[in-house]
Amino acid sequence: MVDQNPKSRLKPKQYASLKAEVAAPYRGLRQFFYIAFGASGSLGAFVFFFQVLAGRNVESALSSLALQVGIVALMIFLWRWERRRQSSKTGNS
């Protein structure tokens, strides 16, 4: 007869890792995108800030700067929200 309990075939560390992945699928991939988009937004904000400071295309640069700052703020919010959800599931504060 085949053993139906998968825990007996897995090491405890492997089982915990699989259980965490089931609870939050693609968490690492999402965090990678948060970092990548946040870095991209930061670089864009840096460029548009200095365009505004130099006085070149101020109207379009200001709207682009606002968009880049919004992207960075959104990525920070999503990163913190993900961390809060993860810590609340594990019981940490």
N, C-alpha and C positions, 0 to 999 in steps of 0.2 A: 504494500500500500504506500502511496506517496504521502510524504509529510505535508500537511496543509498549512502549517505555521511558517511563514517566511522569516519571522524573527529568528528562528533557530538556525537558519542558514546564513544570516547576515551578522556581521560584527555590530556591536551596539552603535559605534560611530557611524557606520554606513547606514544603519536603520534611521538614526537621528537625522542624517543628511537627507535621506529620501523623504522622510516625514516633513522636514522643513520645506523641501521643494514642492511637495504636494500642497502644503498650506499656502505657499506664495510662489506660484510658478513664474519663471522668467524674471525673478527679482534681480539677479545680477545683470541681466541684459537691460532691464529698465534703468538700473542705476548707471550703467554705462552711457545710455542715451541722455540721462539727466546731466551727467558730467560733460559729455560731448556738446550738447546743445547749450549748456551754461557757459562753457568755454568759448563757443562760437559767438554767443550773444555778448560776452564780455569783450571779445576782440572787436566786434562790430561797434559796441558802445564806445570803446576807446577811440576808434577811428572817427566816428560821427561827433564825438565830443570835441575832438581837436578841429574838425571841420567847422563846427559852430564857433569855437574859440577863435579860429582864423577869419571867420566872417564869410566863408565861401558857401553859397547855396544854403543860407541859413534856414529858410522855410522847409525845404525838403530834408535837410540834415537834422532839424529838430524833430520832425515826425519819425524819421528813421531812428534817431537816438531814443525816442520814447518807446518805439517798438522793441529795440534791443534791450533796453532796461526792463521792459515788461517780460521779455523772454527769460532774462536772467532771474527776475523775481519769481516767475512761474516755476522755473527749474529748482530754485531754492525751496519754494513751497512744497513741490512734489517730493523732493529729497527728504525734507523734514517730515512730511506726512507719512512717507514710506517707513522711515525710521521709527516714528511714533507707533504706527500700526504694528511693526515688528516687535518693538519692545513691550507693547501691551499684550501681545499674544504669548510672549515668553514669560511675562510676569515681572520683567525688570522695570525700574522706574527711570 
